[in-house]
Amino acid sequence: MKLIVNVTSVGILALMLASCDRPNCENKNPIFDKYDVGSERYKTELVAQIKHYGQKNLKYWFDSYIKENGNEYIIINIQNDSLCAKGKVLVRNWNKLEGIKQTQGKGYRGAELKGLVLDIEKDTNGVELIYSDVKRILD
């Protein structure tokens, strides 16, 4: 009986760990290989792809936190069956991301950002992805 409980517990733990990993993907867009995630060319192409597929048809995972020129960003992995890219997202309002801000992302790498909503701002300086909301963080 004890053996069955141990085997079941290990199986459940393995399933939980496997469900947290994002699926492997391979980038097929040369712009994402050629340019840096923060460059205007990269961001312009990424916004075009996000608009093409629709935000709700993409999945997002947290990668890292960076502070740059007084602004705070999260780097996220964005993917579906056809898209495999990273995004540099400006965070002005840390609502629902407080844990990431407090730890500067430590311990959140690979967490899925379910229901992530991004605003897209365009101005004369270029385009910016901006965090708006997230339903939940699956860590």
C-alpha positions as CSV (number, residue, x, y, z in Angstrom):
1,M,0.0,0.0,0.0
2,K,2.8,2.4,0.9
3,L,4.5,1.6,-2.4
4,I,1.4,2.5,-4.3
5,V,1.1,5.9,-2.5
6,N,4.8,6.7,-3.2
7,V,4.6,5.7,-6.9
8,T,1.4,7.7,-7.3
9,S,2.9,10.8,-5.5
10,V,6.0,10.6,-7.7
11,G,3.8,10.3,-10.8
12,I,1.7,13.3,-9.8
13,L,4.8,15.4,-9.1
14,A,6.4,14.5,-12.4
15,L,3.2,15.4,-14.2
16,M,3.0,18.8,-12.4
17,L,6.7,19.6,-13.3
18,A,6.2,18.6,-16.9
19,S,3.1,20.8,-17.3
20,C,5.0,23.9,-16.2
21,D,7.5,23.6,-19.1
22,R,6.7,25.5,-22.3
23,P,6.8,23.4,-25.5
24,N,9.9,23.5,-27.6
25,C,9.7,25.7,-30.6
26,E,11.9,26.6,-33.5
27,N,12.0,30.2,-34.9
28,K,11.3,30.3,-38.6
29,N,11.4,34.1,-38.9
30,P,14.9,35.4,-39.9
31,I,14.1,38.9,-38.4
32,F,14.0,37.3,-34.9
33,D,17.4,35.8,-35.5
34,K,19.0,38.8,-37.0
35,Y,17.9,41.6,-34.6
36,D,17.9,42.1,-30.9
37,V,14.6,41.7,-29.0
38,G,14.7,45.4,-28.0
39,S,15.4,46.7,-31.5
40,E,12.8,48.6,-33.5
41,R,13.0,46.2,-36.4
42,Y,12.4,43.2,-34.1
43,K,9.5,44.9,-32.2
44,T,7.8,46.0,-35.4
45,E,7.9,42.5,-36.8
46,L,6.7,41.0,-33.5
47,V,3.8,43.4,-33.3
48,A,2.8,42.4,-36.9
49,Q,2.9,38.8,-35.9
50,I,0.9,39.3,-32.8
51,K,-1.7,41.2,-34.8
52,H,-1.7,38.5,-37.4
53,Y,-2.3,35.6,-35.0
54,G,-4.3,37.5,-32.3
55,Q,-3.1,37.8,-28.7
56,K,-5.6,35.2,-27.6
57,N,-4.2,32.7,-30.0
58,L,-0.7,32.9,-28.5
59,K,0.8,31.5,-25.3
60,Y,3.2,33.4,-23.1
61,W,5.9,32.4,-20.6
62,F,8.0,34.6,-18.3
63,D,11.7,34.6,-19.1
64,S,13.4,37.4,-17.2
65,Y,13.2,40.8,-15.6
66,I,15.4,43.8,-16.7
67,K,15.7,47.4,-15.6
68,E,16.9,49.8,-18.3
69,N,17.1,53.6,-18.5
70,G,14.8,53.9,-15.5
71,N,12.1,51.6,-17.0
72,E,11.3,48.0,-16.0
73,Y,10.7,45.3,-18.5
74,I,9.9,41.6,-18.6
75,I,11.2,39.4,-21.3
76,I,8.6,36.8,-22.4
77,N,8.5,33.9,-24.7
78,I,5.7,34.1,-27.2
79,Q,4.6,31.1,-29.3
80,N,2.0,29.1,-31.1
81,D,2.3,26.5,-33.8
82,S,3.8,29.0,-36.2
83,L,5.4,31.7,-34.0
84,C,8.4,31.3,-31.7
85,A,9.8,34.6,-30.4
86,K,10.7,36.7,-27.4
87,G,9.1,40.0,-26.5
88,K,10.4,42.9,-24.4
89,V,7.4,44.2,-22.5
90,L,7.4,47.5,-20.6
91,V,5.7,47.2,-17.2
92,R,4.3,50.4,-15.8
93,N,1.6,48.8,-13.6
94,W,2.8,45.7,-11.7
95,N,-0.8,44.7,-10.8
96,K,-0.8,40.9,-10.6
97,L,3.0,40.8,-11.3
98,E,4.0,42.0,-7.8
99,G,5.9,38.8,-7.0
100,I,8.0,39.1,-10.2
101,K,8.8,42.7,-9.3
102,Q,9.7,41.9,-5.7
103,T,12.0,39.1,-6.7
104,Q,13.2,40.7,-10.0
105,G,11.9,37.5,-11.7
106,K,13.9,35.0,-9.6
107,G,11.9,31.8,-9.3
108,Y,9.4,32.7,-12.0
109,R,11.4,31.7,-15.1
110,G,9.3,29.4,-17.3
111,A,6.0,30.4,-15.6
112,E,3.1,30.6,-18.0
113,L,1.3,33.9,-18.2
114,K,-2.2,32.8,-18.8
115,G,-4.5,35.4,-20.3
116,L,-1.7,38.0,-20.8
117,V,-3.0,41.2,-22.3
118,L,-0.6,43.5,-24.0
119,D,-1.2,47.1,-25.2
120,I,0.7,48.2,-28.3
121,E,1.8,51.8,-28.4
122,K,3.2,53.4,-31.6
123,D,4.7,56.9,-31.7
124,T,7.5,58.7,-33.6
125,N,10.1,56.8,-31.6
126,G,8.7,53.4,-32.6
127,V,6.6,50.7,-31.2
128,E,6.3,49.4,-27.6
129,L,4.7,46.3,-26.0
130,I,3.2,47.3,-22.7
131,Y,1.8,45.0,-20.0
132,S,-1.9,45.6,-19.3
133,D,-3.2,42.5,-17.5
134,V,-2.8,38.8,-16.8
135,K,-5.4,36.3,-15.6
136,R,-3.0,34.2,-13.7
137,I,0.6,33.0,-13.4
138,L,1.2,29.3,-13.6
139,D,4.5,28.6,-11.9
